[in-house]
């Protein structure tokens, strides 16, 4: 599921803050960028976001 990694992000952010390491600027999961089923629409979206900055910005409440 594309949302499954979200449960770990809060923990990682908290640890980064505790260590003074900064914050995430962008995240993308393997559902989009490492698709083993050759769903090129997902891979293309990932590529366009990473290379060309195309996409829809979203925010997450802490």
Secondary structure as GFF3:
##gff-version 3
##sequence-region A 1 62
A	DSSP	alpha_helix	6	19	.	.	.	ID=ss1
A	DSSP	alpha_helix	30	33	.	.	.	ID=ss2
A	DSSP	alpha_helix	40	52	.	.	.	ID=ss3
###
